[in-house]
């Protein structure tokens, strides 16, 4: 193989044009390999940058999703607290309404008792007034009788003194 290389080198030395073409071809191949490595390195770097960007995007998406979940959790917690507060308020309102109804029932019972008592007093008053009228009539009769007796006594006294 060394002989082949020596003959090739001798042949190339004899033909400077051919040597120049081979040198240019080798230079182009070396340049192509170097450019290919640079392109591959640039692509690798671009992939790494894109990978980093994708990781950052994923990280941001996770953060956004975590924040959204936290907001949803807070919203649900507020809903639960609102329902609990509404239930407490409703219970308080029902208790207040029960107390109001009980007070109203007591007032109604007291008014009814007072009405019955007033009816009883009115009936007694009417009976008392009837008795008072009867006593008044009796007193008038007694007064008329006393007046008649007084007149008769006066008439007798006048007749005796005459």
For each residue, the residues with C-beta under 8 A, 3 or more apart:
1: 4 5
2: 5 6
3: 6 7
4: 1 7 8
5: 1 2 8 9
6: 2 3 9 10
7: 3 4 10 11
8: 4 5 11 12
9: 5 6 12 13
10: 6 7 13 14
11: 7 8 14 15 18
12: 8 9 15 18 19 22
13: 9 10 16 19
14: 10 11
15: 11 12 18 19
16: 13 19 20
17: 20 21
18: 11 12 15 21 22
19: 12 13 15 16 22 23
20: 16 17 23 24
21: 17 18 24 25
22: 12 18 19 25 26
23: 19 20 26 27
24: 20 21 27 28
25: 21 22 28 29
26: 22 23 29 30
27: 23 24 30 31
28: 24 25 31 32
29: 25 26 32 33
30: 26 27 33 34
31: 27 28 34 35
32: 28 29 35 36
33: 29 30 36 37
34: 30 31 37 38
35: 31 32 38 39
36: 32 33 39 40
37: 33 34 40 41
38: 34 35 41 42
39: 35 36 42 43
40: 36 37 43 44
41: 37 38 44 45
42: 38 39 45 46
43: 39 40 46 47
44: 40 41 47 48
45: 41 42 48 49
46: 42 43 49 50
47: 43 44 50 51
48: 44 45 51 52
49: 45 46 52 53
50: 46 47 53 54
51: 47 48 54 55
52: 48 49 55 56
53: 49 50 56 57
54: 50 51 57 58
55: 51 52 58 59
56: 52 53 59 60
57: 53 54 60 61
58: 54 55 61 62
59: 55 56 62 63
60: 56 57 63 64
61: 57 58 64 65
62: 58 59 65 66
63: 59 60 66 67
64: 60 61 67 68
65: 61 62 68 69
66: 62 63 69 70
67: 63 64 70 71
68: 64 65 71 72
69: 65 66 72 73
70: 66 67 73 74
71: 67 68 74 75
72: 68 69 75 76
73: 69 70 76 77
74: 70 71 77 78
75: 71 72 78 79
76: 72 73 79 80
77: 73 74 80 81
78: 74 75 81 82
79: 75 76 82 83
80: 76 77 83 84
81: 77 78 84 85
82: 78 79 85 86
83: 79 80 86 87
84: 80 81 87 88
85: 81 82 88 89
86: 82 83 89 90
87: 83 84 90 91
88: 84 85 91 92
89: 85 86 92 93
90: 86 87 93 94
91: 87 88 94 95
92: 88 89 95 96
93: 89 90 96 97
94: 90 91 97 98
95: 91 92 98 99
96: 92 93 99 100
97: 93 94 100 101
98: 94 95 101 102
99: 95 96 102 103
100: 96 97 103 104
101: 97 98 104 105
102: 98 99 105 106
103: 99 100 106 107
104: 100 101 107 108
105: 101 102 108 109
106: 102 103 109 110
107: 103 104 110 111
108: 104 105 111 112
109: 105 106 112 113
110: 106 107 113 114
111: 107 108 114 115
112: 108 109 115 116
113: 109 110 116 117
114: 110 111 117 118
115: 111 112 118 119
116: 112 113 119 120
117: 113 114 120 121
118: 114 115 121 122
119: 115 116 122 123
120: 116 117 123 124
121: 117 118 124 125
122: 118 119 125 126
123: 119 120 126 127
124: 120 121 127 128
125: 121 122 128 129
126: 122 123 129 130
127: 123 124 130 131
128: 124 125 131 132
129: 125 126 132 133
130: 126 127 133 134
131: 127 128 134 135
132: 128 129 135 136
133: 129 130 136 137
134: 130 131 137 138
135: 131 132 138 139
136: 132 133 139 140
137: 133 134 140 141
138: 134 135 141 142
139: 135 136 142 143
140: 136 137 143 144
141: 137 138 144 145
142: 138 139 145 146
143: 139 140 146 147
144: 140 141 147 148
145: 141 142 148 149
146: 142 143 149 150
147: 143 144 150 151
148: 144 145 151 152
149: 145 146 152 153
150: 146 147 153 154
151: 147 148 154 155
152: 148 149 155 156
153: 149 150 156 157
154: 150 151 157 158
155: 151 152 158 159
156: 152 153 159 160
157: 153 154 160 161
158: 154 155 161 162
159: 155 156 162
160: 156 157
161: 157 158
162: 158 159
